[in-house]
């Protein structure tokens, strides 16, 4: 039980030292990774729907109707995933900037402590400012690096699904032409 209590007190200390910017970064992180996870599940659902498209169920009269149905599917289902990628990219880019904001805030506290050296213990204020600066910088990088990697994987997967969708469309068109011959 003391290990859990120690861990909780350390986390509490980090949040106190990180200042208000760290709290904003936590909210930003929750939104970022929530978007990544929901987009991943949405992409998985689209993959399943594309996989379930069966040529025997498709009874088209011409190439236009095949293209139209695929385009409607893409706009209806797949665009939901594609619209989220730019927002994820913005949040990934904002994470180190929020860390930089925390660094500036921490340095402001540090310089304020240096300016008020005539009073009690300026070293406490200085060390608190430096701690705040370093914690938020680290948190910004800790949010951005995995987020950028996951975004790159999501983009790669999205491009693969786009290719599979186009492949299905051309496959249906080829089967239609083969059935007419």
C-alpha positions in Angstrom: 0.0 0.0 0.0 2.9 2.4 0.7 4.1 2.0 -2.9 0.8 3.2 -4.2 0.8 6.0 -1.7 4.3 7.0 -2.7 3.4 6.9 -6.4 0.3 9.1 -5.8 2.3 11.6 -3.8 5.0 11.8 -6.6 2.3 12.3 -9.3 0.7 15.0 -7.1 4.1 16.7 -6.7 4.8 16.7 -10.4 1.4 18.3 -11.1 2.0 20.9 -8.5 5.5 21.7 -9.9 4.2 21.7 -13.5 1.9 24.6 -12.8 -1.3 25.5 -14.7 0.2 24.8 -18.1 0.7 21.1 -17.2 -3.0 20.8 -16.5 -3.8 22.3 -19.9 -1.4 19.8 -21.4 -3.1 16.9 -19.7 -6.4 18.0 -21.2 -4.8 18.3 -24.6 -3.3 14.8 -24.2 -6.6 13.3 -23.4 -8.2 14.9 -26.4 -5.3 13.9 -28.7 -5.2 10.2 -27.7 -8.9 10.0 -27.5 -9.1 11.1 -31.2 -6.3 8.7 -32.1 -8.1 5.8 -30.5 -11.5 6.6 -31.9 -10.0 7.1 -35.4 -8.3 3.8 -35.1 -11.5 2.0 -34.3 -13.3 3.9 -37.1 -10.6 2.9 -39.6 -10.9 -0.8 -38.4 -14.7 -0.6 -39.0 -14.2 0.8 -42.5 -11.7 -2.0 -43.2 -14.2 -4.6 -42.1 -16.9 -3.1 -44.4 -14.6 -3.0 -47.4 -13.6 -6.6 -46.7 -17.2 -7.7 -46.6 -18.0 -6.2 -50.0 -18.7 -9.3 -52.0 -18.8 -9.4 -55.8 -21.7 -11.8 -55.8 -23.8 -9.3 -53.9 -23.0 -6.6 -56.4 -25.3 -6.5 -59.4 -24.5 -3.3 -61.3 -25.6 -2.3 -64.8 -22.7 -0.1 -65.7 -19.3 1.3 -64.5 -20.9 4.6 -63.4 -23.1 2.9 -60.8 -20.1 1.0 -59.4 -18.1 4.3 -59.2 -21.0 6.1 -57.7 -21.6 3.5 -55.0 -17.9 3.4 -54.0 -17.8 7.2 -53.9 -20.9 7.3 -51.7 -19.3 4.7 -49.4 -16.1 6.8 -49.3 -18.0 10.0 -48.5 -20.4 8.3 -46.0 -18.0 6.1 -44.1 -14.4 6.7 -44.9 -14.4 10.5 -44.9 -15.1 10.4 -41.1 -11.7 8.9 -40.6 -9.9 11.1 -43.1 -11.4 14.3 -41.6 -9.9 13.5 -38.2 -6.3 13.2 -39.4 -5.6 16.9 -39.8 -7.0 17.6 -36.3 -4.7 14.9 -34.8 -1.8 16.5 -36.7 -2.6 19.9 -35.2 -2.8 18.5 -31.7 0.5 16.7 -32.2 2.1 19.9 -33.3 0.6 21.8 -30.4 2.0 19.5 -27.8 5.6 20.7 -27.9 4.4 24.3 -28.2 2.4 23.9 -25.0 5.6 22.5 -23.5 7.4 25.6 -24.7 4.7 27.8 -23.1 5.3 26.0 -19.8 9.0 26.5 -20.2 8.5 30.3 -20.7 6.1 30.3 -17.7 8.7 28.5 -15.6 11.5 30.8 -16.6 9.2 33.8 -15.7 8.9 32.3 -12.2 12.6 31.8 -12.1 13.5 35.4 -13.1 10.8 36.7 -10.7 12.6 34.7 -7.9 15.9 36.3 -8.9 14.4 39.8 -8.9 13.0 39.3 -5.4 16.3 38.1 -3.9 16.1 40.6 -1.0 13.4 38.5 0.6 13.5 35.1 2.4 14.6 32.2 0.2 14.9 33.1 -3.4 16.4 29.7 -4.2 13.0 28.0 -3.5 11.3 30.2 -6.1 14.1 29.8 -8.6 14.1 26.0 -8.3 10.3 25.9 -8.5 10.5 27.9 -11.8 13.2 25.7 -13.3 11.2 22.6 -12.2 8.1 23.9 -13.9 10.0 24.7 -17.0 11.5 21.2 -17.3 8.4 19.3 -16.4 6.3 21.0 -19.1 9.0 20.6 -21.7 9.3 16.9 -21.0 5.5 16.5 -21.0 5.2 18.3 -24.3 7.7 15.9 -25.9 6.2 12.9 -24.2 2.9 13.8 -25.8 4.1 14.7 -29.2 6.6 11.9 -30.0 4.2 8.9 -29.6 1.4 11.0 -31.1 3.5 11.7 -34.2 4.4 8.0 -34.6 0.7 7.0 -34.2 -0.3 9.7 -36.7 2.2 8.4 -39.2 0.8 4.8 -38.8 -2.8 6.0 -39.1 -2.0 7.9 -42.3 -0.3 4.8 -43.7 -3.2 2.7 -42.8 -5.6 5.2 -44.2 -3.7 5.3 -47.5 -3.8 1.5 -47.6 -7.5 1.4 -47.0 -8.0 4.0 -49.8 -6.0 1.7 -52.1 -8.1 -1.3 -51.1 -11.3 0.6 -51.8 -10.1 1.6 -55.3 -8.9 -2.0 -55.9 -12.4 -3.3 -55.0 -14.0 -0.8 -57.4 -11.8 -1.8 -60.3 -12.3 -5.5 -59.4 -16.1 -5.0 -59.5 -15.8 -3.2 -62.9 -13.6 -6.0 -64.3 -16.1 -8.7 -63.1 -18.9 -6.8 -64.6 -17.1 -6.5 -68.0 -16.2 -10.2 -67.8 -19.8 -11.2 -67.0 -21.1 -9.3 -70.0 -18.7 -10.9 -72.5 
